[in-house]
Amino acid sequence: MDIVVANRDSNNIGVLIGYGNSSFANQTTYATGSEPRSVVVSDFNNDTRLDIVTANSGSDNISVLLGYSNGSFADHITYSTGSYPRSVAVGDFNNDNQMDVVVANEKSNNISVLIGHGNGTFADQTTYSTGFGPGSVAIGDFNNDILLDIVTANSGSNDVSVLLGYGNGTFANQMTYSTGSEPRSVAVADFNNDSRLDIVIANYKSNDISVLLGYGNSSFAGQITYSTGSEPRFVAVADLNNDTQMDIIVVNSGSNNVGVLLGYGNGSFADLTTYSTDSGPLSVAVGDFNNDNRMDIVVANLGSSNVGIMLQENIVVLGNAMGFTFDSGSDLRDLAVHDVNNDNRLDIVIANYGSKTISVLFGNGNSTFANQVTYSTGSRPNSVAVDDFNNDTYVDIAVANYDSKNVGILLGNGNGKFTLQTSVGTRFPFAPFLLAVGDLNNDGRPEILVGQNGSNVAHILVAYDIGSLTDQITYSTGSYPISIAVGDFNNDTQMDMIIANYRSNTVSVLRGYGNGSFADQATYSTGSYPVSVAVGDFNNDNQMDVVVANEKSNNISVLIGHGNGTFADQTTYSTGFDPGSVAIGDFNNDTRLDIVTANSGSNDVSVLLGYGNGTFANQTTYSTGSGPGSVAVGDFNNDGRLDIVTANSKSNDVSILLGYADGTFANQTTYSTDSYPISVAVGDFNNDSQIDIVVVNYLKNTAGVLLGYGNGSFSDQTAYSTESYPMSVAVDDFNNDTRLDIVVVNQGSNKISVLLGYGNGSFADQMTFSTGSRPIFVVINDINNDNRLDIVVANFWSDNVGVLLGYADHAFLEQMTLDSGDGSLPQSCIIADFNNDNQKDIAIAYSGSDMISIFLGYSNATFADQREYSTGFSSSPYSIA
């Protein structure tokens, strides 16, 4: 995909050739006439290469640039037009299979038709008069003769011009059709059942509507006007009396009423019947509010801060409006109609801007409504929308709170009662003005579109299963539990736990019942001050065994499992000084598990290769940074061999040791982190099949993410805030969206933090959940077999572990906004796949900053930061194709 830009102020077009990898060559500019306003691409010389035509309002001509096969263009050839050509369109007007051009000339009040010869040249213009100020041109077959015709909208003469095509490149003189004065609203329907479209227009200044019946030959009958009330502002069409004929509804804002004109089906209408409203009716909607199979009308009355319901009493007339009074100063701004309490009767939800509430009017189904029920919102609710936002089959309400700068979600319980949920977007840097809902990413859940007042920026709030956790259930352990591992130790297919107890020099085994609860502990002796535990099958008997790192005795304990939940006495193996973390993996590809410890006292790791019978070789040590307190393993360079990463708390970095096939390792490579990294975990956070790293930085209160390049090297860390003194980190898909999330245990705040991943290497802000006292370690697993991940936390000072069971919980997370920057003045936009990744990207022309920007799209409905390409100083690009 390549790009062509019309640069109005520099009198040229810019062509940017795409490389197919999301980047573009610097623009090549081609001169045009003065002030190109509109650009269209087509093949004018039948060489299968695209050519360009521009409408040049400053020089009263068009420029044609013929394309070469290498993406460059010949010098422009100009053809004269009328005065101030503002819009250009192309089509085959003489049926010779060659492209012709039509231009709307705003100041000479005509159109120019230039017939193409098929070789890239054009005949001189032929002009055809229109009404005053034609600012737009379109083509179509308006008389069903398979020949293209032309219509222009004439803003200065209050009419439309229709020019019938003869099929030989010439056109009949215009036929103009008058409208009333200053038409404000238009609707289209077939009013006389002849299969030809007719037009109805609400004329604000002449206090009437105009009906123009189409003859099907590109001409229309003269307007038939029907008087309305004062200042008709809105027009709608519907079959109100169930006679299969279209009727007209018009809102008269000046006379505070609604007018209905019933259609006879022959293009004529009955006299206007008006129905009083309260003060300042603005808009109208139609629906069956009392289940009598007749269309009723609801009117929003801005001046009187209420809504009016007009129930249809028979097939011809509507009953008088029923008013619902709201508190003084409520200042109604928006309404939505829906059955919110599952009684098969339509209800009404209203945003009360002045009173910081929404009102719900419940329909009784018998032409009446119950008294309003109000719910508090944020400040200045300006818009409402309804849908099922949490997939519980009950209708919920979303509210745009203008002054609070957030969107509030009120969750419904199915019987008409609502509970205010934590607001979305509490840090919006803008005032949300309006809402719309829809399923934008085909995941079966509605997203929320938030409109920003006075800006071109749009925001998308995407619905996620964010997951949530029950309050913790605690189970006693030994003294100062510090590390946890999970596995099935007794072969009952239920997850059990083993905990390292720092002060009592034991491990505790708690057998799981499969429902999230556990039996009392059984304890086994270890070395001095056990600090870390891991599980694996060390003797290839298909039973889970245990390894424990003993910090003060400078060794590990291996406890061989019997498969019934009990373990043999420990066998110890020496390590470096102060082993603080242990991990397992097959480092020499012999299908036998090996062990690695991070030794904070000797600034190294110990690797003990396994013999496959439950015993291990003596350690081999490899240097790391200062104070390695945590170790993890993964294949960081895609060579099929496990590598090692350590978090080095004293040197504020991580060490990467790439593995060789024989179980040895290369010298470390280090990457900087924040202050005092104390725990490390690995996973693929951006779905590129490369292993990434996360560390928690104890003294900085952050989690740092280092994305892997797949060759053993990593990006600089990106930091995400946690609670105070984060101590341990774990990685898994917490909310079942196939994207890895991060869980952090925070010792200072007695909470865990959950950071949901977007799947592109970035993460949402943390959600927090309470734990016991001084939580020090976290592990993730499905404890109760419900296919939701649960969390287990070691509470160091409480001498227990806390189990927090996971469950589904739906909420909204703010997606990336496409912000063009101050003064950029976006003018035109196209959507295409610029880097051949099968994802839609966006290109925008900015007249204020003299550039175009490319936003590359990801598969999860987010976009990369813009890439900017200059179009030249003071070029003011206005159009892009």
N, C-alpha and C positions, 0 to 999 in steps of 0.2 A: 504494500500500500504506500502510495506517495500522496503528497498534499500540495494543493495550489491555494494561494491566499491572495485576495484582492486588497492591495495596500492603497487606500484612498489618497492619503496625503503625500505619498511619494510617487504617485502616478505610475505604479507598476504592479505586477503580480510577482509573488515569490513562490517558486517551486522547490519543494524539499523532497529529495529522492530517499525512499526508505531502504535500509539495508536488510530488512526482514528479521532483525534481531532487536527491535524496539528502539533503535537509534536511527538518526537521519543525517544525511550530509548537510553542510551549511547550505542555506537557501541560495538558489540561483535566481536572480531577478530578471524580469523581462518587461520592457517598457510597454505601457498602454497609453490610451488617451488620458485626459485629465480627470481625476477623482473617480476611479472605478468604484461603483456602488454594488454591483451584482455580478456574480460569476457563475457560469454554467459550463459543464463539460459534455462533449458529445463527439461523434466522428463525422466531420464535415466533408472529408474527401475519400471516404470509403477505403481507407488503407488499413483498417482494423486498429488504428492507433488513435488515442484520444486527443482531441483538440480542445481549445478553450475559446470562449467568447465572454467579453465583459461589456457591461453598460457603463459608459463614461459620462457622468452627469456634468462634469466641468467643461468638456470639449464637445458635447452634443454629438457623440458618435459611439459606435461599438468597435471593439478591437477583437480581431480573430487571429489566434496564434496556432499554427498547425504543428502537430507533434511529430517528433522523430522517434525512431525505435529505441534510442538510448536514453529516453526520458528528458531530452532537451527539446526546445521549441524554436521555430523560426521567428524572425522579427514580426511584430504585429502588423496586420493590414487593417486599416480603419475604413468604416462605412458610415456615412452620415445618417443621423437620425433627426428627430424633432428636438425641441428644446427641453433640456434637463431629463434625459432618459433615466428612469428610476428603477425599472424592473425589466428583466429579460426572461423569455421562455423559448423553448424550441419544440418543433413538431413538424410533421410532414403535411403541409397545407395543400399541396397540389398532387398528392398521390403518385409521386415519381420515385418513392423510396429514398429520397434525399432529404436531409434535415434542413429546415427553414427556421427563421428567427422572427419573433415578434417582440417589440419593445414598447413599454408604456412611457409616454413623454408627458411628465407632470405639468410643465409650464406652457407647452404648446397645445395642450388639451387634445391629444391625438395618440394614435398608435402607429408604429412603423413596422411594416412587414417586408422582410428581405428574403427573397427566394434563393435557396441554395442550388448551385450547379452540380454538386456532387464531387467537385474537384478542389474544394476548400475556398472557392470564391462565391460571391453572392451578387445578385442583381441589385441595382439601386433600390432604395426604399420606395415603397408605396405607402402613403399615409392615409389613415382613416380617422375621421373626427370622432371624438367621444364627448362625454360631458366634461364639466370642469374638474380639474385636478385629479386625473386618473393616476393613482399611486401604486396600483397593483394590476397585474395581468394574469389570466389563467386561460387554459384552453380545454375544450371538451366538445363532445357531440351532443348538442342540446336539442336537435330536431330529429334524431334517430335515423339519419341518412348515411351514416358511416363516414361522414365528412367532418373534419374538425372545425369548430366555431370558436369565437373569442368573446369573453365577457370582461368588462372592466368595472371596478367600483369607483364612483366619482364622488369624492368627499365634499367638493365645493358646490355641487348642484343638486344634492338630495335626490339622486336618481341612480339607476343602473343602465349601462349600455350593453346591448347584445348585438354582435356582428355575426351574421350568418355566413358560413363558408360555402363557396361554390365547388370546392374540390379541385380547382385549377390554380389555386394560389391567390385568388382574389376574394374579396368579401363584399357583401352587401353593405349599404350604408347602415350606420347604427340605428337601432331602435332603442329609444330611451323610455324608461318607465319610472314615472314619478313616485316618490314616496311622500310621506308627511314630513314635518319639520323635525329635524334632529332625531332620527330613529335611534332608540336606545336598546331594543331587544328584538330578536328575530327568532322565529321557529318555522319549521318546514314540515308539511304533511300533504297528503293527497285529499283535498277537501271536497272534490267532486267525483271521486271514484272513476277517473278516466285513465289511471295508471300513469299520470303525468304530475310531476311535482308542482305544487303551488307554494306561495310565500305569504307569511303574515309578519307584519312589522309593528312594533309599538313605537309610536311617535310622541316623544316626550313633550315637545313644545306645542304641538297642535292638538293634544289631548284626544287622540284617536288611534285606531289601528288601520293599517292598509293591508288589503288582501289582493294579491296578484295571482290570477289563475293562469296556469301554463297551457298553451295550445299544443305543446309537443313538437313545435317547429321552430324552437328557439325564440319564439315571441310570446308575449304575455298580454293578457287583457289589461286595460287600464285599471288602475287601482279602484277598489271599492272600499270606502272608508266607513267605519263604524265608530260612533262616538263612545268615548270611555269616560271615566271620571277624570279628575284633575291629575296631571303629571303621571301618566301611565309609565311605570318603571320596569315592569317584568311581564313577560308573556309566556304561557305554557299551553300545551295541547294535550287533550285526553278525551276519551269517550266517557263522559260523565253520566249519560242516561242509558247506557247499555243498548244503544240502537245501532251499533257498529259504524256510526258516523263520528267524525272527529269534531270536537268542540274546542272552544278557546277560553282560557282563563287569563285575566289580566289584573295585575295589582296596581291600584291607583293610590300612590303615596300621598298626593295632595289632598284627596277627598276622603281618605281613611276608609276605603272599602275595596272589595274584590268584585270584579265584574265577570259574569259568565255569559258567553254567547253560544247557544246550542246550534250545532250544525244540522242542516237539512239533508246533507249528502249530495247536493247539487251545486255546491260552491257558495251558497248563500247562508245567512245566519239569522237567527231570531234576534229581536231587540235585546239590548243589554239588560240583564237583571243584576242588580247590585246587592251586596250583602255587607252590612257594616262590620267594621273591625274596630279595634282600639287605635290609639294614636300611632301614626308613622309606620304603616305596614311596608315591609321591605321585600319580602320574598314569600313564595308559596310552595307547598308540596302537596301531593295527592296520595291518598291511601285509604284503605278500608279500616276505619277505626272501631267499628262496632259489629263486625262480622255479619253484615247483612248483604254482602256481595254488591254493594254500591260504593262508588268512589266518594270519599269525603275530602275535605280540604283543611289543612292546618296553615295558619298564617303567623309569621314572626313579626311582632309589633315592637319596634325599637323605642318609640316615644313613650309608651305606657308600660314598658317593662313586663310584658306578658305575652302569652300565645293565645290565639283564638282558634277554636275548633268549630267547623261547620259540618254538621252531619246531614246527609242527604235523606230527606223525608219521603220522597218518591222519585220516580224516574225523571222528573222534570225540574224540580226546584230543590234548593238546599235550605235547611233550617237556619234560623238566626244563629249568629256566633255565640258560643258560650265562652265567657271570659274567666280566666283564672288569675286572681290577684296575687301579686308577689309583694314582698316587703318593699317599702319605699327605698329608692336608691339601689335596687338590685341590679338594674341596668342589664337586661337580657342581651346576650351577644350571639348565642348559637343554640341550636337544638338538634336532637337526633330522635328518630322514631324506631322503636324496636320492642319486641316482647321480652322484657327483662325478668319476668317472674314466672315464665313457663306456664301461663294459664291460657295460651292461645288468644290473647287479647293485646292489641297494640298499646304500648305505653310511650311516654314522652320524657326525654331527658333534656334539661335546659341548663346552660352555663350562665350563672348570675355574676357578671363581671364586678358589680359594685359591692356585693355582699359576701364575696369569697366563699360561695357555696355552689353546689349544683342542686337542682330540684328534679325529683322524679314524680310524674303524674301517672298513676296506675289506672289503666282502662278497665271499666267494669264490664265491657262488652254489651252494655244496654244503653248506649248513647250518653253515658255519664262517666266522669272520672273522679277518683277519690281525691281527697285533699293531698296537696303536695307533701312529700317527705324530702327534707334537705340533708345534705352531707357536706361537711366542711372540706374545703380544698386549699390549695395554696392561694397566694394573693393574685387577684384579678384574673380569674378563669375566663378565657376568651374563646375557647373552642372545645367541643366534646366529640368523641367517637366511641362506638360500642362494638365489641367483638369478644370472643372467648380467648383471653390472652394467656391463660395458664392451662389450657387443654383439660379442663374438668367438666366440660359440656355446659357450663353456666356462663351467662352473658356478664361481661365486666365492662367497666367504663374507664376511658382514658380522658384526661383533662389537660389542656395546655394552660399553665399558670403563667400569665404574662409577666407580672412583677416578680414572682418567685423564681423565674427563669428555670422552670423544670416542667416535667410532665408527670402528673400523678395518676396512679392506677388504683381504682377501687374494685376489689375483687368481689364478684357476686356469689351468693350461696344458693341461687336457684329459686328462692322464694321472694325476691325483691329486696333483700337486705344486702348491704355492701360494707366491706371493710377496707379502709384506706391502707394501701401498701406503701412501703418506703418509696419515695418519689424517685423517678428516673431523671438523670441529668441534673443533679443538684449543683453542678458546676458549669451549666450552660453559660457561655459568655454572651448570650443573646436572649432576647425576650421571645419565647415561642408564640406565634401568632395564630396558627391554624394547624389542624391535625387531619390526617387521612390514614386509613388502615387498609392493608391488603397483604396477601402472601407473595412477597417479592422474590423469594428464592426457592419456591416450590417445595418447602419442607413441611407443609401442612399447618404452619403456625403464622398468624398475622404479624406483619411488621408495622411499625408506626412511622409515618413520614411527618416531619416537623418543619413547618414553614417559618422562616425567620423574617420578621418585619423589616422592610427597608433594605433588604440585602439580596444578592443573588445566590447566597449560600443555602443549600438544602441539607438536612440532616436525616439520616436513616437510623432508627432504633430497631435492631434485629432481635427477634424473640429467641431466647436460649433456654434450654433446661440447665439452669445454673447449679442444680444440685443443692441439697441442704443436709444438715446433720441434726440428729436428736441430741438432747442433753446427754452428757456422758454418764455411763454406768461404770462404777469403779470395782476393781477386784484387787484384793490385798496381795502384796508381793513381799520379798525380803526388804532389807533396809537400803534406801536410796536406789530405786530402780533406775537404770541409766540407758539401757538398750533393749530392743525387742526384735524378735524374728518370728515369722509365721510359717507353719507347715503342718502337714498331716502326719503326726507322730505315731498314731495307733491304727492307721489304715481303715478308718471308718468313713472316709471321704469328707470329713468335717475339718475345718481349720482349727488348729491348736496354736498356742503361743508359748514362747520361751523368753524369759526376761533375765538380763544380767543385773544382779543386785550388788552395787558397788561396795557398800559397807559390810555386808554380811558374807562376802566371798562365796556366793552361791549363784546358781541359776534356778529360776522358778519355772516349772512346766504347768500350764493351765490347759486342760483338755476341753475342746469346744463341743457344744451340743448341736451346732448347726443352726441355731435360732438367734445367735448373737449373744448367748450367755455361755458361761464357762464354769467348770468344776473348780473346787479349791486347789491351791497350788501343791505341787510336789517339788521338793528342792534337791539339788545335787551340788556337791562341793566343786569349787574351781580353784584357781590360783588366787593371788593377792590382788584385790581391787579389780574385779572383772569389769570391763568398761564397754565391750562391744561383743555382739553375738551374731552368728550367721549360720545357716542350715544348708545341708546338701548331702548327697549320698556318697560318702568317701570310700566305701568298700564294695560298691557295686552289688549290693544285696537288695536293692529297691526299697530300702528303709531309710528314713531321714536320720541323719547324724547332725551333730552340733559342734561348732568351733567357737571358742571364747578367747578374746584377747584380755590378758591380765596385766594391767598397767604397772603395778608395783613389783611383780615378780618377773617381769620382762620375759614373758613366755605366753604361749597359747595352750588352751586345754581342748582336747578332742574327746568328745563323748559319743561313743558308737551307740546308735539306737537299735533296740530289739524289735521294733515294729509293733509293740503293744502299748506304747506311750511311756515306757521306761528306758533307762539308758545305763550303759556300763560306766564304771568309774573312769575318771579322766586319765588321759595320757598327755603329758606335757612336752612341748617343743620350744626351744629357746628362740627368741626374736631379738631385735634391737632394743634400745632403751625406751621405756614408757610407750608400749604399743597401745594406741588409743582407738584404733578402728581396724576391722577385719573384713575382707571380702573374699569371695571364692570365684574360680573360673578355671577353665582348661587352658593353661598358658602354652603348653607344648604340643597341643593337638594329638594327645595319645588317648583321648576319651576318658581320662581320669582327672578328677577334680584336684586342683591345686589351691593354695592359700596365699594371700598377701596381707600384710599388716602395715599400717602407717605408724612409724615410731617417732613420736614428737620429741623424745629426749635425745635421739641420735641423728635426727634430721635425715632419715632414710626410710625405705620400705624394705621389708623382708619377704622374700618369695620362697615358699616351701613347696616343692613339687611332690605330688601324690603318687604313691605306688599302686593305688587301686585296691589295696587290701585294708585300708583304714590307717595306714602308717604313712610317714612323710620323710623326705630327705631333709638334711640340715639346711638351714636358711642360706640364701644368697642375698646380699643387701645391695641397694642402689640408692644413690644420693638423691635428695629432693631439696626443696626450699626449706626455710627455717620453720620449725614447729608444725610438721604435717600432722593434722588431727583427724583427718577423714580420708578415706580411699574408696574409689569406685573403679569398675572395669568396663571396657567397651572397645569395639573395633573402630578406631578413629580414622584410619587411613585405608579402609576397605581392602586389606590384604588377607582377610580371613584369619587373622591372628589377634588375640586379645591384647589390648594396651591398658595402661594404668594412668589414672589421674588422682592427684592428691591436692587437698586444700591446705595451704601452708599459712597458719594463723599469724606467725611472727614476721614473715617476709611479705605478707599481703599479696600473695599470688597463688596460682595453681601450677603444678608440675605435670607435664605430659611425658610419659615414658612409653615409647613405641616398642611393641614386642616382636621378637624374632621367632622363627619356627621351633627353635630348640628350648624355649622357655626362658631365654635371657632377654635383656631389654637394653635399648639404646639409652644414652645419656639424656637427661631431662631437657625439655624446653619449657620455659615459664611464660605465663600470661598474667598481667596485673589484674587485681581485683580491688574492691574497696577494703576498708580497714578490718582486719582480723577475720578472714574467711575461716569458718569453723566446720562446715559440713558441705559435702559435694554429692551430686547425683547426676545421672546422664539419661538422655532420651532424645528422640527426634522431634523438636518443637516446631519446625516449619515444614514438615512433610516433604523433605527433599531426599529422604533415605540416607541422610548423613547424621551421625551422632553429634548431639550438642551437649553442653555442660551447663549446670546451674550450681551456684554456690550461695550460701548465706553468709553475710558479713556482719559479725556479731556487734561490732562497735559502730557500724554505720547504719544499722537497721534497714538493710536492703537485701534483696535477692538479686544476684548478678547472673545474667544469661550470656553465654559465649557460644555463638553459632559455629558449627563445624563446617569446614569446606570439603571434607571427605578425603583430604590428603594428609591428615594428621595435624593441620594447623587450624586456628580458630580466629574469629573476629574479636575485636575489643568487646568487653562486657557492656551490656545494657542493664541498668539497675532499675529495680522495681521496689517501691516502699513496702516494708513489713511493719509489724508492731515492734516493740522494744526488745532488744537483745535476742535476735533469732538464733536458735541453737541447732536445729536439725532440719533437713529438707528431704522430701520424697517426691516422686514423680509418677503419675498415672493419669488415666482418663477418668476424671472424677464425675463428669456429668454425661457420659455416654454419647459424646458427639464426635468420636474418633479423633479428637485432638488432645494432645497431652497437656495436663494441667500441673500446677506446682502446689504442694502443701508444705507449709513452714510452721514449726513450733517455736513460739516466742517466750523465752524464759522470763523476761521482764514484765510482761503484761498478763501472763497466765492465759494466753490465747493461742489458737492456731490460725494461720492465714491461708486462705485458698485463693490462688490466682488462676483464673480460667484462661486457657490458651485459645487464641484465635486460629491456630494452625498455620500462621505465617511467621512464627518466631516472636510474636508480640503477645502481651498478656493484658487482661483486664485488671482494674484495680482490685485489691484484696477484699475478700469477705472474711469476717472473723467469727470464731466460735470459742466459747469459754472452755477451760480445762481445769485440772487441779493445780496444786501449788508447785511452782517452778518446773513446768514441763521441760523435758530435756531431749526427748527422742520421739520420732513419729514413724509409723509404718502404715501402709495402705493395703487392704485386702477385702475381699467379699466375705465377711464373717458369718452372715446369716443366709447365704444362698438365695438372695433376691435379685441377683444380677446388678446390684448397685454397690459401688465400692464404699467400704467403711474405713474408719480411721482409728488407730490405736495409739495412745500417747502414754509415755512413761512420765509420771508425775514424781519428780525427784524427792521433794520434801514431804509429799503425802504418803510415801511408801505404798503406792498403788499404781495400777494402770487404769486409764480411762478408755472406754469403748464408745465411740460416737458412730451410730448407724446412719448410713446415707439413705436419702430418699429424694424423689423427683421434686423439683421446685422451679417454676417457670418465671422468668423475669426478662427485662430488656437491658441490653448493653448498647451504649452509643457506638455507632460505627464511624469510620473516617468521613469527614466532610471534604468536599472539593472546594477549597478556598483559593480564590484567584489573587488575593492580596489587595491592599489599598490602592485605589486609583488605577487598577488594571483595566477596568471597563470591558468585560467580556461581551463580544458582539455576535459570535457565531460558533456553532459547535457541530462536530460530526463524531460518529461512533463507528469504529472498525477495529479489526485485529491487526495491529501494527507490527507485532513481533512473532506472529505465527505460532502462538501457544494455545489457540482455540479459546481464548478469553477475550471479552470485549474491552477495548480501551477507548479513551476519550481524547479528542483533540479540540482545543478551544482557541479562538482568535481573540486577542486582547488589543483593542485600539488604543487604550491609555498607556500601555507599557511597551507597545511596538514589538510584540512577540506572539508566538503560538506556544502552547504548552501541551505536552502529552502526559496523560495519566494512564499508566499501565494497570490493567485489571487483574486481580487475583480470582481464584475459583470460589472464594468465600464472600464475594460481594464487597470486597474492599479494594482500595487502589493504592498504588505506590505514589511516593511524592512526585510532583510534576517535574518533567524535563523541559527546559525552556530553549526555544530556538528564536533568534532575533530575525525580524523581518526588515530591519533597517531603521535608522533614525527618522522619527516623525513620519513613518509610513502609515500608521493608523490602520492596521488590517481590519476590514469590516466583514469580509465574507470568506468562508473556507469550504473547500469541496474535496 
